[in-house]
Structure formats: structure tokens, C-alpha cells
Amino acid sequence: GEQCLQWCLVTIAMKTIIAFAVLFLQDQLISAGAYMLSPLHENPRLELIVVMLIGPVVMNAGQFWLNDNMLKSKKRWGYSKIDEVKIDAIEGSNDDPV
């Protein structure tokens, strides 16, 4: 429950930042996109594959990796030692000898 809420907050913050960047940096982003795609200008099918497939896959993978690392960082999100013991017990990775 809490981890899902944290993921939602991180995703909403990221989408908000992207929306403001697109809104305020529209001309610069169009210029950068045109420059990066200029080598593909002669091949519209390859350009379409890059824009519609490769770009989104890379960006989504990066977002997933970032969110995953932030959610797994116990110290960053304020987990206590008791929470770590509970998590270890649930995951079965308790190092205490029996």
C-alpha cells in the first residue's frame, strides 16, 4: 500500500516536471528533436520506428529503473530498523541462526 502510494507520487511528480518542460521549452525541444532525427530524415520508416518504438521503450525503461531504485532505497524513504527486520522476515532473508 505505502510503496504503491510512493510510486504514484514519484510518477505524478515526474509527469508534472515533463509537462512544464514541454510547455516552457517547446521551441528548444523541437530544435533538439529535429537535430537528433536529422540523420534519419531520408528514411521515414526508420524515423518512425525510432520515434514510436525505440524512444518510448528507452524512456519507460529509464523511468521504471529510477522508480524501482527510489522505492528500494529503504533509508531514503525513512524505514526504521524494525521495518527492515519485518521486511527481512517476510522475504525470508533473516541472517539470524536458528
C-alpha atoms as one frame of an Amber mdcrd trajectory, in Angstrom:
protein
   0.000   0.000   0.000   2.604   2.544   1.076   5.018   1.564  -1.683   2.260
   1.927  -4.278   1.456   5.406  -2.949   5.136   6.353  -3.144   5.327   5.070
  -6.721   2.242   7.100  -7.656   3.695  10.258  -6.102   7.024   9.809  -7.901
   5.232   9.200 -11.211   2.954  12.220 -10.774   5.955  14.416  -9.913   7.838
  13.171 -12.985   4.836  13.745 -15.292   4.371  17.259 -13.870   8.032  18.127
 -14.448   7.846  16.798 -18.017   4.645  18.768 -18.688   6.243  22.020 -17.523
   9.415  21.285 -19.506   7.385  20.701 -22.671   5.300  23.811 -22.021   8.184
  26.188 -21.353  10.916  24.641 -23.514   8.807  23.782 -26.552  10.972  25.581
 -29.130  14.231  24.176 -27.742  12.792  20.638 -27.648  11.601  20.891 -31.256
  15.051  22.060 -32.344  16.803  19.307 -30.377  14.451  16.647 -31.773  14.954
  17.851 -35.338  18.735  17.804 -34.846  18.768  14.299 -33.324  16.495  12.883
 -36.032  18.194  14.681 -38.945  20.311  11.615 -39.879  17.074   9.666 -40.328
  15.343  12.287 -42.473  15.893  10.300 -45.673  14.382   7.140 -44.183  10.909
   7.959 -42.774  10.172   4.343 -41.761  13.298   4.140 -39.617  12.494   7.566
 -38.179   9.010   6.308 -37.285  10.467   3.218 -35.579  12.838   5.394 -33.540
  10.130   7.877 -32.545   7.296   5.423 -31.880   9.141   2.359 -30.584  12.765
   2.792 -29.534  12.359   6.203 -27.865   9.380   5.262 -25.673  10.889   1.881
 -24.724  14.141   3.524 -23.600  12.337   6.307 -21.715   9.933   3.899 -19.971
  12.788   1.580 -19.013  14.659   4.555 -17.543  11.596   5.669 -15.604  10.994
   2.143 -14.302  14.638   1.810 -13.220  14.569   5.186 -11.449  11.290   4.464
  -9.659  12.465   0.979  -8.677  15.717   2.297  -7.216  13.929   5.040  -5.296
  11.375   2.624  -3.843  14.016   0.057  -2.872  16.091   2.673  -1.065  14.917
   1.979   2.494  16.923   4.779   4.108  15.695   7.438   1.695  12.054   6.707
   2.493  12.572   6.632   6.259  12.329   2.947   7.090  13.363   2.131  10.627
  15.461  -0.849  11.752  12.257  -2.533  12.944  10.783  -2.202   9.437  13.941
  -3.770   7.964  13.619  -6.747  10.338   9.959  -7.163   9.339  10.875  -6.958
   5.638  13.699  -9.482   6.113  11.340 -11.854   7.946   8.737 -11.579   5.184
  11.326 -12.087   2.424  12.926 -14.978   4.317  16.375 -13.390   4.324  16.874
 -13.256   8.078  20.550 -13.787   8.895  19.957 -14.915  12.488  20.949 -18.561
  13.080  18.147 -20.796  14.275
